[in-house]
Amino acid sequence: MTRAITHSTGHDMLPESGHAPRPGDQSTGRDALPFELMTRRGLLGGLGAAAALVALPRLTTGQGTPAASEGTPVAAPALVEAVRIDLTAEPPTLDPALTYAVDGWSIVHSVYDTLVGFDASGTLRPLLAETMDVVDPRLLEFRLRPGITFHNGEPFDSRAVAHSFERLVDPALGSQVAGNFAVVEEVREIDALTVQFVLSAPAPYLPAQMAVWLAIVPPSYASDPSNDLGATPVGTGPYRFVAWERGERVELAANTDYALGALKGFPVAKTAEFRFLPDGATRVAELRAGAADLVTAVPADQVEAIEGDGLTVLPVAVSGSTWVRIATDVAPFDDPRVRRALNHAVDTPAIIAALLGGFGRPLASFAVPTTIGYDPALEPLAYDPALARDLLAEAGLGDGFETTMAVSIGDRIDIAEAIAGFLADIGVSVTVVEEDGARFNATWKDPGAAPLRLVTWRGIFDPYTLLNLVVDEAGFLSRYRDEAVQAVLDAAATEQDPAVRAGQYAEVFRLLREEPAAIYLSDVTAINGLGPSMPAWTPRADGYVLPTVVPGG
């Protein structure tokens, strides 16, 4: 492969998240918006930082039924009969504690709710909780919404919250994110609608963890060993589970009694069918034939065909980034000069232009504009193959070396091959190895696995999850170690002042530019295709494809 990338191979992208400037823009320099929809030829503005829940001593949406900002109750919209949504990959489970990718989250968060959640703009708000009080830095108290029931009729109450937490952290379940909640010493059921989380240390990141991972499950149903939440989920969300035909489709039905529509979104259809089509061209063909109402991850080379049929292409800036994780626990990647060389070797702007349709901007680290600690002045490591060769020579690798890069099946193999081509130009021979999702997710920390790993990660509002898992030396997915980075990570994990914490993460990202943990590529734009029968629908900054609409959102 040469450096001159001229076309897309048509492979589809794993739907993770990010922000995209107008092709060629370096910075918008404009007032930031909290969320962004883009036309194909222009953007409406920059993506702003998500609000941090912990910046407020008390968060509340008020008592009773959720209402519009002016205080008027919001009515649910009329439902169409059905919507058909094509995703890139079938999740291995619908258990919310064991779902780690956006396709799975799209279904899981259609069925389940959390105490607090990111709204469509990326702002963290109460959801099943009516209020959250930071009683002190080590005690969070949630007042729960009354009158909520699970799809099977069980009541939502403090018992459900406590059971859901205990289940998530149970070693027997084996959730990869259980460690993110290690700071919780106890969950106290004060009364039916009041629950407290007692912490061993201040944890300003905890509400953001709850928004993604702590889906509330019905305790009686979940405790019955004859039930399997991974196969037949039951929640309180805008849709209830109907059926799962493995390898084909998941069918959901609207929860017409959904009480949180003004916050999370009302159902748009009586039934929602999620189908799993890894090939992007196949998804587009289904859209053009009228067999699908919404398709995700439209390949850049398919956009004109969709528009030519009079259908809608909707690029959405979402919160996430794409990068190649570099394992620093094996030579020669333990030398930061080698890791910087890999970054200088890859022409990210060319990849964005040729393979991503111009949607995206090169990154200096993992952070995107929605991320706490993002610094727009931090410049990406520039494409400079001569400098890359010099750095390798300084590291004693003037003759180059061989290595491997793991890519999950269904991810962008064309991007991986382009990266391998750029690295070959500086003498680094990369073998790209496609792995099924289960193996890819199981080998992050395996010292015998590929040192390089192509990853798209979303959402990155609060960076704690990504950094705790991937960069922290004790992280569940980490093969990185740096004393200076670790010291700042440890400090940020307990810092209560939002401004100080943002500064600490800005320092982490600065250090990670100099001591790279990855080949940093770009932020991400979710490119969706919509058919003429698709009803009004609200895209989200976290990239979940929920068949819901927020009136006025």
Helices and strands as residue ranges (DSSP letters): E 32-33, E 36-37, E 46-47, G 53-55, E 58-60, E 80-87, G 96-98, H 102-111, E 116-118, E 124-126, E 129-136, E 139-144, H 158-169, G 178-181, E 184-191, E 194-199, H 206-213, H 219-223, E 239-245, E 249-254, H 261-264, E 266-267, E 269-276, H 280-288, E 294-295, G 300-302, H 303-308, E 312-326, H 336-345, H 348-355, H 385-394, E 401-408, H 413-424, E 428-435, H 437-442, E 452-458, H 464-466, I 467-471, H 483-492, H 498-514, E 518-530, E 548-549
